[in-house]
Amino acid sequence: FEIWKRKGYWEAKPTLVDMQVDSGQTEPVNVISRLDIAGRTEVVVRYSVYNSGEIHITTVVNPYESTYIGKIGWLLKMKKNMQDVSWLGTDLETYRDRTHCAFITRCDHKNIDDLWVPYEVPQENGNRYATRWMTLTQGGKGILATADSPFEFTARKYSDRQIHEAPHLSYLEEEDHVTLHLDYENQGVGQSPGRADVLKPYQVMLRPVTYTLSLQPTNLKQDD
């Protein structure tokens, strides 16, 4: 979070520069938005919406500068009752510089509390690296997320701002939503809570990037 603040991206509000809608005779309907982020990055997002409810989100990042950014991805606010998580990826908390402790496996019907790591001083935690797919549901109904390459995700009851500002675990209060990060890349953790000493191979740099995230509605049975 300190990285985002120093670089001017902390809660930066995107400015819509242009938007086009392509609704032909056949699916999908395509909505293309061009955004300016803090005057430092252009982001072009193509939403392809299908009759099934599935949405393909292609994101093109065109930065005006190359800088250390820490994370590239999407942040979604989901309904508070969506507490059930399943995924195919690393079974434990992992980051790009902390992967040898975990296995790639299928994890079914975990509560989002199972992903949370209760560090006394709240900080980034609970990341799952090398994810192939994940679901966030309530009673089997929710979303299935996939991407065109392995991605990273976190799901928790607290916002990034609250985690960053809380001096101790006891200060955290559950939000009225679930915070879901679906990340193209999330930097390593290094050796310090502030993640200030991450080695260069594990840093995430702001650079030209194109990736596609797919979201589709799901109605999983609990024994699937």
C-alpha positions in Angstrom: 0.0 0.0 0.0 2.9 2.4 0.7 4.2 1.8 -2.8 0.8 2.9 -4.3 0.8 6.0 -2.1 4.4 7.0 -3.1 3.6 6.5 -6.7 0.3 8.4 -6.6 -1.9 5.4 -7.3 -3.4 5.0 -3.9 -7.2 5.3 -4.5 -6.5 7.1 -7.8 -9.8 7.8 -9.5 -9.8 6.7 -13.2 -11.1 9.2 -15.7 -13.2 7.9 -18.5 -11.8 9.2 -21.8 -13.8 7.3 -24.3 -16.4 4.5 -24.5 -17.8 2.5 -27.4 -20.5 -0.1 -27.6 -20.5 -2.7 -30.3 -23.9 -4.6 -30.2 -24.1 -6.6 -33.4 -26.6 -9.3 -34.5 -24.7 -12.0 -32.6 -23.2 -12.2 -29.2 -21.1 -11.0 -27.5 -21.9 -7.4 -26.9 -18.6 -5.5 -26.6 -18.1 -2.4 -24.5 -14.7 -0.8 -24.9 -13.6 1.8 -22.3 -10.5 3.9 -22.4 -9.4 5.2 -19.0 -6.7 7.6 -17.7 -5.3 6.6 -14.3 -3.9 9.5 -12.4 -2.4 11.0 -15.6 0.2 8.3 -15.6 -1.3 5.3 -17.3 -3.9 4.6 -20.0 -6.0 1.5 -19.5 -8.2 0.1 -22.3 -10.8 -2.4 -21.1 -12.9 -4.5 -23.4 -16.0 -6.2 -21.8 -17.4 -9.0 -23.9 -20.9 -9.9 -22.5 -22.5 -13.2 -23.6 -26.1 -14.4 -23.3 -25.1 -16.9 -20.6 -24.0 -14.1 -18.3 -20.4 -14.8 -18.9 -18.1 -11.7 -19.2 -14.6 -11.7 -20.7 -12.6 -8.7 -19.5 -9.6 -7.9 -21.7 -7.4 -5.3 -20.0 -4.6 -3.4 -21.9 -2.2 -1.4 -19.8 -0.4 1.4 -21.6 1.8 3.2 -19.1 3.3 6.6 -19.6 6.1 5.6 -17.3 7.9 2.5 -16.1 7.8 2.3 -12.3 7.6 -0.1 -9.4 3.9 -0.6 -8.8 3.5 -3.7 -6.7 0.3 -5.1 -8.2 -1.6 -5.3 -11.5 -5.2 -6.6 -11.4 -8.8 -6.1 -10.5 -10.5 -5.4 -7.2 -14.1 -6.4 -6.9 -16.6 -5.8 -4.1 -18.8 -8.9 -3.6 -21.9 -9.5 -1.5 -21.1 -10.1 2.2 -22.8 -13.5 2.3 -20.5 -14.9 -0.4 -18.2 -16.7 2.0 -17.5 -20.0 0.2 -14.3 -20.2 -1.8 -13.0 -23.0 -4.1 -10.0 -22.9 -6.3 -7.3 -24.8 -8.2 -3.9 -23.4 -7.3 -1.6 -23.2 -4.3 -3.2 -24.5 -1.2 -1.5 -22.2 1.3 -0.7 -18.5 1.5 1.8 -17.9 -1.3 3.5 -15.1 -3.1 5.9 -15.1 -6.1 8.9 -15.3 -3.7 7.2 -17.7 -1.3 6.0 -20.7 -3.3 8.0 -23.8 -2.1 5.8 -24.2 1.0 2.7 -25.1 -1.0 1.3 -27.6 -3.5 -0.8 -26.9 -6.6 -4.0 -28.7 -5.8 -7.8 -28.3 -5.8 -9.3 -26.8 -2.6 -13.0 -27.1 -2.2 -15.5 -25.1 -0.2 -13.3 -23.2 2.2 -14.6 -20.3 4.1 -12.8 -17.0 3.4 -11.8 -17.0 7.0 -9.6 -20.0 6.2 -7.6 -17.8 3.8 -7.0 -15.0 6.3 -3.7 -14.9 8.2 -4.1 -13.1 11.5 -0.8 -11.1 11.7 -0.9 -8.9 14.8 -0.1 -5.9 12.6 -2.5 -6.2 9.7 -0.9 -6.4 6.3 -1.3 -7.9 2.9 -2.0 -11.6 3.4 -3.9 -14.7 2.2 -2.7 -14.5 -1.4 -3.0 -17.6 -3.6 -0.4 -17.8 -6.3 -0.6 -19.7 -9.6 -4.4 -20.0 -9.6 -6.1 -21.7 -12.6 -9.7 -21.0 -11.5 -11.6 -19.9 -8.4 -15.2 -19.6 -7.3 -16.8 -17.4 -4.7 -20.3 -18.5 -3.8 -23.1 -18.6 -1.3 -25.3 -21.7 -1.4 -23.6 -22.7 -4.6 -24.5 -19.5 -6.4 -21.8 -17.0 -7.3 -19.0 -16.5 -9.8 -16.3 -18.6 -11.4 -13.2 -16.7 -12.4 -10.6 -17.9 -14.9 -7.9 -16.1 -17.0 -5.8 -16.7 -20.0 -2.8 -17.5 -17.7 -2.4 -18.4 -14.0 -3.4 -15.6 -11.8 -3.4 -14.6 -8.1 -6.4 -14.0 -5.8 -7.3 -12.9 -2.2 -10.7 -12.9 -0.7 -11.3 -11.3 2.7 -13.7 -9.4 4.9 -11.6 -6.2 5.2 -10.9 -3.5 2.7 -7.3 -2.6 1.7 -7.6 0.8 3.4 -8.7 -0.8 6.7 -5.9 -3.3 6.7 -3.4 -0.5 5.9 -4.6 1.8 8.6 -5.2 -0.6 11.5 -2.4 -0.5 14.0 -3.4 -3.9 15.5 -5.6 -6.9 14.5 -8.1 -5.9 17.2 -8.9 -2.7 15.3 -10.3 -4.5 12.2 -14.1 -4.6 11.7 -15.9 -6.7 9.1 -17.0 -4.6 6.1 -20.5 -4.8 4.5 -18.9 -6.6 1.5 -16.2 -9.1 0.6 -13.1 -7.7 -1.0 -11.9 -9.9 -3.9 -8.6 -9.3 -5.6 -8.1 -11.0 -9.0 -4.6 -10.1 -9.9 -2.5 -10.6 -13.0 0.5 -10.1 -10.8 1.1 -9.4 -7.1 4.6 -8.7 -5.9 6.6 -10.8 -3.4 6.7 -10.1 0.3 10.5 -9.8 0.9 11.7 -9.9 4.5 9.8 -7.0 6.1 6.1 -6.2 6.8 6.3 -3.2 4.5 7.5 -5.3 1.6 10.2 -2.7 1.0 13.0 -5.2 0.3 11.5 -7.4 -2.4 14.2 -8.6 -4.7 14.0 -7.4 -8.3 12.9 -10.7 -9.9 9.8 -10.7 -7.6 8.8 -7.0 -8.0 5.9 -6.0 -10.2 6.8 -3.2 -12.6 4.2 -1.0 -14.4 4.7 -1.9 -18.0 2.7 -2.7 -21.2 0.4 -5.6 -20.3 -2.5 -7.4 -22.0 -4.5 -10.1 -20.2 -8.0 -11.5 -20.2 -10.1 -12.3 -17.1 -13.3 -14.3 -17.5 -16.2 -14.2 -15.0 -19.2 -16.5 -15.3 -22.2 -17.2 -13.1 -22.2 -20.5 -11.4 -24.7 -22.6 -9.5 -22.5 -25.3 -7.9 -23.9 -28.0 -5.7 -22.2 -28.4 -2.4 -21.0 -32.0 -3.3 -19.6 -31.0 -6.8 
